[in-house]
Amino acid sequence: MCTVRWDKAPASRSTCRSFPGARRSGAAQPAIPWPTGTEWVLLADGEEPIERMETQILERLGYRVTPCTSNVEALAAFRANRAGYDLVITDMVMPNMTGEQMGRKLVAIRADIPVILCTGSVNR
């Protein structure tokens, strides 16, 4: 079981914090099914082990995933099939181009593409 808390930060940014094992009460809580889907996800993470783990998780949930280990590679993949992707998930801190820079380029190509920026960095 996991407790998730959303913090509203200045400038309309939100932060999601997950606390594995935390519960709101001591009572047993029913298991919540994981969300599944069939959408096509473009995934970019500069750390290959993390990218492989994220790909496995998404694929097990039914999503089609195109994994990339750089935002340059991901941007090229998106340009090659801009209408095909349903979602882009990218690490914020990557070489050559940050996730935010790539997100802006993706939205310039296709304004309706949802982009999730992830980071493990405490500085951002």
C-alpha positions in Angstrom: 0.0 0.0 0.0 1.2 3.5 -0.8 0.0 7.0 0.2 0.3 9.7 -2.4 0.2 13.4 -1.5 -0.1 16.2 -4.1 1.5 19.5 -3.0 0.4 22.6 -4.9 3.5 24.7 -5.3 3.9 28.3 -6.5 3.5 29.2 -10.2 0.8 26.4 -10.6 3.3 23.6 -10.4 2.3 20.4 -8.5 4.5 17.9 -6.9 3.5 14.3 -6.3 5.1 12.6 -3.3 4.7 8.9 -2.8 5.3 7.2 0.6 5.5 3.4 0.1 4.1 1.5 3.0 2.4 4.5 4.5 -1.3 4.3 5.4 -3.9 6.8 6.6 -5.1 4.4 9.3 -4.0 1.2 10.9 -6.9 -0.7 9.3 -6.3 -3.0 6.3 -7.1 -1.2 3.1 -8.5 -3.0 0.0 -6.0 -3.5 -2.9 -6.5 -0.9 -5.6 -6.1 -2.3 -9.1 -3.3 -0.8 -11.2 -4.5 1.3 -14.1 -3.9 -0.4 -17.5 -4.1 0.9 -21.0 -3.2 0.3 -24.6 -1.9 3.7 -25.5 1.5 4.3 -27.2 4.1 5.9 -24.9 7.3 7.5 -25.9 9.7 7.0 -23.0 13.0 8.9 -22.6 15.4 8.3 -19.7 19.2 8.7 -19.9 19.9 5.9 -17.4 19.4 2.6 -19.2 18.6 0.5 -16.2 15.8 2.9 -15.2 14.5 3.1 -18.8 14.4 -0.7 -18.9 12.5 -0.9 -15.6 10.0 1.8 -16.7 9.5 0.1 -20.0 8.8 -3.3 -18.3 6.3 -1.7 -15.9 4.4 0.1 -18.6 4.4 -2.9 -20.9 3.1 -5.2 -18.1 0.3 -2.7 -17.7 -0.6 -3.1 -21.4 1.0 0.1 -22.8 3.0 0.0 -26.1 6.4 1.7 -25.3 9.1 3.1 -27.5 12.1 3.5 -25.2 14.9 6.0 -25.8 18.0 6.7 -23.8 18.3 10.3 -25.0 16.0 13.2 -25.7 17.6 13.7 -29.1 16.7 10.1 -30.0 13.2 10.5 -28.5 12.6 13.8 -30.5 13.6 12.0 -33.7 11.3 9.1 -32.9 8.4 11.6 -32.3 9.1 13.5 -35.5 9.0 10.2 -37.4 5.5 9.3 -36.1 4.1 12.5 -34.5 0.4 11.3 -34.8 1.1 7.9 -33.3 2.1 8.7 -29.8 -0.5 9.2 -27.0 1.9 10.3 -24.3 5.6 11.2 -23.7 7.4 10.5 -20.4 10.8 12.0 -20.1 13.5 12.5 -17.4 14.0 16.2 -16.7 17.8 15.9 -16.3 19.4 14.6 -19.5 22.5 15.4 -21.6 22.1 17.5 -24.8 18.6 18.6 -24.0 16.6 18.8 -20.8 13.2 17.2 -20.6 11.6 20.7 -20.4 13.4 21.7 -23.6 12.2 18.6 -25.4 8.7 19.0 -24.0 8.5 22.5 -25.5 9.8 21.2 -28.9 7.2 18.3 -28.8 4.3 20.7 -28.1 5.5 23.0 -30.9 5.3 20.0 -33.3 2.0 18.7 -31.9 0.2 21.0 -29.4 -2.1 18.2 -27.9 0.6 15.8 -26.9 0.7 15.2 -23.1 4.2 15.3 -21.7 5.2 14.0 -18.2 8.5 15.4 -16.9 10.1 13.2 -14.2 13.1 13.8 -12.0 14.9 12.3 -9.1 17.0 15.4 -8.7 16.5 17.4 -5.5 17.8 20.5 -7.2 15.0 21.0 -9.7 
